[in-house]
Amino acid sequence: MLASASAFAKYNGSMKFVLPLTDVNKEALMALHRSGATHRQRQRAQAVLLSAKNYSLDQIADVIEVDRETISRWLDLWQDRGLTGLIDAPKSGRPRKIDPVLELHLRDLIQNPSPDLKALVQADLQKRGSVSVGIPSDAPFDNGDIPSEEHAVFLPKPQILLPKSEPDAL
């Protein structure tokens, strides 16, 4: 479906191309293609960039490995709404289980591991009132570093953080 007769530089039923991109639009699309939040957003940006280079719908569909009608819809979204048309809209469904602040903290720990990560985890668990991680120093070992099952220390089931608006959910 074509938004308007002048929305595309060329359209004759089998060929559809976006209008030439401004430098600002090209840079924004390249940034979205390189580091978009989702794989689909990166694909959509790539489709618009290829269309601006006069790739046909079929060629773009072959490169990105999606249906040509999907490519056509993405180009329509670009022409109608610009960059915001390529960004995923919020989805309905179950809210996230993990607190965003905790997620950022965990990502930081994973990306920048500390040499004393175990101590940090233990300190965090103790702050939250969980049992300490570890094996008693007097526990016998069956095989080198592996403690026997009867001496392993298990952590309590993690608590799921819920938004304040849903206290009884689960």
NORFENFEN-V751095 format. One line per field, one symbol per residue. ss: DSSP state (~ for helix, > for strand, _ for the rest). A space follows every 50 residues. Layout:
ss->???
//
This chain:
ss->_______>>>>____>>>____~~~~~~~~~~~~~___~~~~~~~~~~~~ ~~____~~~~~~~~___~~~~~~~~~~~~~~~~~~~_____________~ ~~~~~~~~~~~_____~~~~~~~~~~~_____________>>>__>>_~~ ~___________________
//
